[in-house]
Every structure is written in C-alpha cells, then in structure tokens.
Amino acid sequence: MAIPKEKLLEMYRNLITARLLGDKLAEIFTTGVAGRTGLHRGTGEEAFPIAIQANLRKDDYLKLTFRMDFTLFAKGLLLRDVIGAEIFRDSSQFGGPRYRFFDPDNGLLAHTGAGGEEPPIYLGAAVAIMYKKTDQVCVCVMGDGFANRGPMHEAMVMSAAWNLPIVWVIHNNQYAMGTSVKKSYKIDDLADRAKAYGFPGETVDGNDVIASYEVMKKYIDRARNGGGPSLVVGETYRLMAHFMGDPQIYRPKGEAEEWWKKDSIPRYQKTLMDMGILTVEDIDKFQREIEAEIEEAATAALALPQASYENHLKTAIDEI
C-alpha cells in the first residue's frame, strides 16, 4: 500500500506529540496542580491510536481506551483542551468540549463511569449511521481487560446481525490493571474471537505505525463501503505502571525492558529515514516545535477554570 508522504509525516509528528504530551501530563500531575491523582500513562502505546485516527474523518465516531485519550488531538481536539480534560478543567466557554472528551462534532461520545460499558453506546452510533445512510464509520477501542466484559460481546453480536459500519478494536497492552492477558484468555490470538461473531478479525503489531495504519485502513474502508463489522487487535505493551504510584509487583523482572526495545518512535524514525522522508534535522525541528506547542497549550489549560459538575448539569438542563 502506497501511503502518501504527507500522511507518513503527519503520523510521525502526532507520534512525537503524543510522547511529549504524555511526559508533560506526568509533570503536571507530579506538581499536584492537576486536581486529581493517579494519572494512567500511555507511554509506549501511542503508535496504535495514532494510526487509527490517521484513517478517520472528523465526523467518524471514535472511542479510545481511557489511557490513550490524551492522543485525541489527532482527532481534532486542541492540545489545550486535551490537557484541560485530563486535569478536569472546563474549556466549554472557550469552544472546547463541554464534558471530558465529549465532543460529538468530532465523533467523541465520552466515557461512562464504569469500565467496558461504552460498546452499546458506540453500537448506537453505528445504528444511527445505518439509518441516516451516511458513509461514516464507528471505531470502538477497548483494552484487553474491558474486552472481556459482557457489553462488548453483546454489542458485537448485534453489529454482526445488522451488518453495522463499526470496527471493534482490542488495544492489547498485555495487562488489565495487574492481570496478565495470559491469565484471562485461553487463546493466543485474540482476533480469533471474530470467528464466533461471523466477521473478519486480524492482529497487528501495534508498535508498527505503518502496519497498524494499513490494517486499520483496510477494515475502516470495508465498513465505510458497506462491508460490515470486523475486529482488529493491536499488540503493544504498557511500559509504565497502571497508574502513577502502582508498585507493579505483578510484572516479571526485565519484561518492560525487553519491550522498550520495540518502542515505536525509534523504529518509525528509522523507517522514514530509510525511505528518505525524514532527516536528523527534521527530527530536531519537530522536537523543538512540538515542545513549544505543548508548553503553550499547558499554560492555557492550567489557566482554565476548574470543571464543575453543577455547571455541567445546569447547562444540560437548560438545553433540555
């Protein structure tokens, strides 16, 4: 598959932005000004959601795992609003999402309070697409832990029965909190589950930007053209703790270090340099530009008012 140079560089820039943004969020949380504790970092997992979003339009529906929400700038959110959402600031009066990552204009329907309850919501979005007869697509991403919840199975059954334009995705970072995927699945390839629902499934190296882009493009295009649902599994690894402060006693010694060798950033840099698309000078330039953008966005986000459930509720009631 020939991917345009502009798209390859767009994904590279977004990948670097994701890594630096994750570092900035960790810094903010460490200072205590975030208003909450326990940041769930996504370091090392950024390539897969960046590749997914590179295939989507603004009006396509998307749900990522809560750990990867900070990459939603690639779907169209401002960096200020991404940071603001993570630290519970309210950017609605400045044109940002009214609720935390609730932005229907960008295809974002937020999260529920319980893990794994979102698939029926995004199934509903796919049903709406079917009735409206648009060529939108819905992509619903769950972690390997939440993918074992009943709502996802029920939603996949319905999506198959109605041939809905939705791509189900398992973002397999090998651990659901402290439980290894090896302890919660009796199959080696999680994509084999698709056979039971009657639609195709495929597993991809989630740390390989180009492979992830190509596999997601295949099934997103398939759904957009009336081919129905599918299941894609992105194999990656949670390099950081489940949350800041997690002692990680469940991890075998040396496992994370081995996965660091598969980090997507140096791999993708080498690929693009071998293709003659990226230079050392470009890498330095992108780094400087993105660092400046994130610093500016962080300053703006920290200046936003604290989010208030009362204000959100009042706004919702007024609209009703």
Number of C-alpha atoms within 10 A of each C-alpha: 6 5 10 9 12 10 12 19 14 14 21 23 18 22 25 19 24 27 19 17 25 22 15 17 20 17 13 18 19 14 8 10 12 21 13 11 14 13 21 19 22 26 21 23 28 27 31 29 26 26 28 24 25 19 17 22 15 16 16 23 24 27 25 24 21 17 18 22 18 26 26 24 19 24 23 15 18 16 24 24 29 26 26 28 23 19 23 22 24 24 24 16 10 10 9 20 24 18 20 24 25 16 16 15 13 19 24 23 20 20 19 10 8 8 15 21 17 22 24 19 18 23 24 15 24 26 20 14 20 18 9 10 9 10 15 24 29 28 31 22 30 26 23 25 22 20 22 14 15 12 17 20 16 13 19 26 18 16 25 18 13 14 19 27 31 33 27 28 27 23 26 24 21 18 21 17 14 14 13 16 18 11 8 13 13 9 11 9 13 22 20 17 16 20 12 10 19 14 18 17 22 19 19 20 17 26 25 22 26 20 16 24 24 18 19 28 18 11 25 25 17 18 23 20 13 15 16 22 33 29 27 24 28 29 22 24 23 21 19 16 20 20 16 15 11 13 10 13 9 11 14 8 9 8 11 14 10 11 15 13 10 15 20 22 19 11 14 21 17 14 16 17 14 11 10 9 14 19 14 9 9 12 15 10 11 15 15 11 12 18 16 12 14 19 15 13 20 21 12 16 24 18 14 18 14 16 20 13 10 9 11 15 11 12 12 11 9 8 7 6
